[in-house]
């Protein structure tokens, strides 16, 4: 009776340890998966922000270039008259 009880305890401990290993494995996979998704999401967001800022800078540059050209044209025209 005692031997059977000991074997049962060993099996239970073994299964509990196995369950723990499986849990840790699953938890790590889930954490890594979520972390990667969040990182990729943030990177994509940063990329979108960068692209947005670059486009904004381009628009500002084009705007300034046009404004400078227009101003210079006005000055040249004024001087000519």
C-alpha positions as CSV (number, residue, x, y, z in Angstrom):
1,X,0.0,0.0,0.0
2,X,2.8,2.4,0.9
3,X,4.8,1.6,-2.2
4,X,1.8,2.3,-4.4
5,X,1.2,5.6,-2.6
6,X,4.9,6.6,-3.2
7,X,4.7,5.7,-6.9
8,X,1.5,7.8,-7.1
9,X,3.3,10.8,-5.5
10,X,6.2,10.5,-7.9
11,X,3.9,10.3,-10.9
12,X,2.0,13.4,-9.6
13,X,5.2,15.3,-9.0
14,X,6.4,14.3,-12.4
15,X,3.2,15.4,-14.1
16,X,3.2,18.7,-12.1
17,X,6.8,19.4,-13.3
18,X,5.9,18.5,-16.8
19,X,2.8,20.8,-16.6
20,X,5.1,23.5,-15.3
21,X,7.5,23.1,-18.2
22,X,4.7,23.1,-20.6
23,X,3.2,26.2,-18.9
24,X,6.6,28.0,-18.9
25,X,7.1,27.1,-22.6
26,X,3.6,28.3,-23.6
27,X,4.0,31.5,-21.5
28,X,7.4,32.2,-23.1
29,X,6.0,31.6,-26.6
30,X,3.0,33.9,-25.9
31,X,5.2,36.6,-24.3
32,X,7.7,36.5,-27.2
33,X,4.9,36.5,-29.7
34,X,3.1,39.4,-28.1
35,X,6.4,41.3,-27.6
36,X,7.2,40.8,-31.3
37,X,3.8,41.9,-32.4
38,X,4.0,45.0,-30.2
39,X,7.6,45.8,-31.4
40,X,6.6,45.3,-35.0
41,X,3.5,47.4,-34.5
42,X,5.5,50.2,-32.8
43,X,8.1,50.0,-35.6
44,X,5.4,50.3,-38.2
45,X,3.9,53.2,-36.3
46,X,7.3,54.8,-36.1
47,X,7.8,54.2,-39.8
48,X,4.4,55.8,-40.5
49,X,5.3,58.7,-38.3
50,X,8.7,59.0,-40.1
51,X,7.1,58.8,-43.5
52,X,4.5,61.4,-42.4
53,X,7.3,63.7,-41.1
54,X,9.3,63.2,-44.2
55,X,6.3,64.1,-46.4
56,X,5.6,67.1,-44.2
57,X,9.2,68.2,-44.5
58,X,8.9,67.7,-48.3
59,X,5.7,69.8,-48.4
60,X,7.4,72.5,-46.2
61,X,10.5,72.4,-48.4
62,X,8.4,72.6,-51.6
63,X,6.3,75.4,-50.1
64,X,9.4,77.3,-49.0
65,X,11.1,76.8,-52.4
66,X,8.0,78.0,-54.2
67,X,7.6,80.9,-51.9
68,X,11.3,81.9,-52.3
69,X,11.0,81.6,-56.1
70,X,7.8,83.6,-56.1
71,X,9.3,86.3,-53.9
72,X,12.4,86.5,-56.1
73,X,10.3,86.8,-59.2
74,X,8.3,89.6,-57.6
75,X,11.5,91.4,-56.6
76,X,13.0,91.0,-60.1
77,X,9.7,92.1,-61.7
78,X,9.6,95.2,-59.3
79,X,13.2,96.0,-60.2
80,X,12.5,95.7,-63.9
81,X,9.5,98.0,-63.7
